[in-house]
Amino acid sequence: MKKTFSQSEKKGYYGTHIIGFRPPDEKWNKMKKIYDSCQEADIPIPKEVQEFFDYEEPDASGIEVELEAQRAVTDYRTEGRTGFEVDISKLPPNVKILRFFNCW
């Protein structure tokens, strides 16, 4: 399985990150079927499908939602500790999964 990268990773930000996911919707499921069919048939994936998945392998968790833009995530720093605080009241209502990951 090919490693996928979030927008933060693509921009070269190292460290710990958080992204949200909303569940796959009808369009995601249709695009995934096309993606899988092309992979199985060993034919090129249409550009529209590649763009939909941001030129990455589809993530089973659903559609990535950048949380920094929502102001739901802030840095947390105190003596000897660094991390994130997530204000769940500011998460988009359709975000069901939070993914924390490290880049190096």
C-alpha positions in Angstrom: 0.0 0.0 0.0 1.3 3.4 -1.0 2.0 5.9 1.9 -0.4 8.8 1.7 0.5 12.4 2.8 -1.7 15.1 4.2 -1.5 18.7 3.0 0.8 19.5 6.0 3.2 16.7 5.0 3.2 17.8 1.4 4.3 21.2 2.5 7.3 19.7 4.4 6.1 20.4 7.9 7.9 18.1 10.3 6.5 17.1 13.7 3.1 16.1 15.0 -0.1 16.9 13.1 -3.8 16.3 13.3 -6.4 16.0 10.6 -10.1 15.2 10.6 -12.1 12.9 8.4 -15.7 13.0 7.4 -17.3 9.7 6.4 -17.3 8.8 2.7 -20.3 10.1 0.9 -22.1 8.9 -2.2 -19.7 10.8 -4.6 -16.6 9.4 -2.7 -18.0 5.8 -3.0 -18.6 6.3 -6.8 -15.1 7.7 -7.3 -13.6 4.8 -5.2 -15.4 2.3 -7.4 -13.9 3.9 -10.5 -10.5 4.0 -8.8 -10.6 0.4 -7.8 -11.9 -0.8 -11.2 -9.0 1.0 -13.0 -6.5 -0.5 -10.6 -7.9 -3.9 -11.1 -7.9 -3.6 -14.9 -4.4 -2.0 -14.8 -5.6 1.0 -16.8 -4.9 4.7 -16.0 -7.1 6.4 -13.5 -9.0 9.3 -15.0 -7.7 12.7 -14.1 -11.0 13.7 -12.5 -10.7 10.8 -10.1 -7.1 11.5 -9.4 -7.9 15.1 -8.6 -10.8 14.1 -6.4 -8.5 12.0 -4.2 -5.8 14.7 -4.4 -3.5 12.4 -6.4 -3.3 9.9 -3.5 -4.7 6.5 -2.8 -8.2 6.8 -1.3 -8.2 6.7 2.5 -10.9 4.3 3.9 -11.4 6.8 6.7 -13.1 9.1 4.3 -12.6 12.7 3.2 -9.8 14.7 4.8 -10.8 17.9 6.5 -8.0 20.4 7.5 -8.8 21.4 11.1 -6.4 24.3 11.4 -8.6 26.3 9.0 -11.5 25.6 11.4 -9.6 27.0 14.3 -10.4 23.8 16.2 -6.8 23.0 16.9 -4.3 25.1 18.8 -0.8 24.4 20.0 -0.4 23.6 23.6 2.9 24.4 25.3 3.9 24.3 28.9 7.1 23.5 30.7 8.3 20.2 29.4 5.2 19.5 27.3 4.1 20.4 23.8 1.0 19.2 22.0 -2.4 20.2 20.7 -5.7 21.1 22.1 -8.8 20.3 20.1 -11.9 22.3 20.7 -14.5 19.8 19.7 -17.2 22.5 19.7 -15.4 24.0 16.7 -15.1 20.8 14.7 -17.2 20.7 11.6 -20.3 18.6 12.5 -19.6 15.9 9.9 -16.0 15.2 11.2 -16.2 11.7 12.8 -12.5 10.7 13.0 -9.4 12.6 14.2 -6.0 11.3 13.1 -2.9 12.3 15.0 0.4 11.5 13.2 4.1 12.3 13.2 6.3 13.3 10.3 10.1 13.2 10.1 
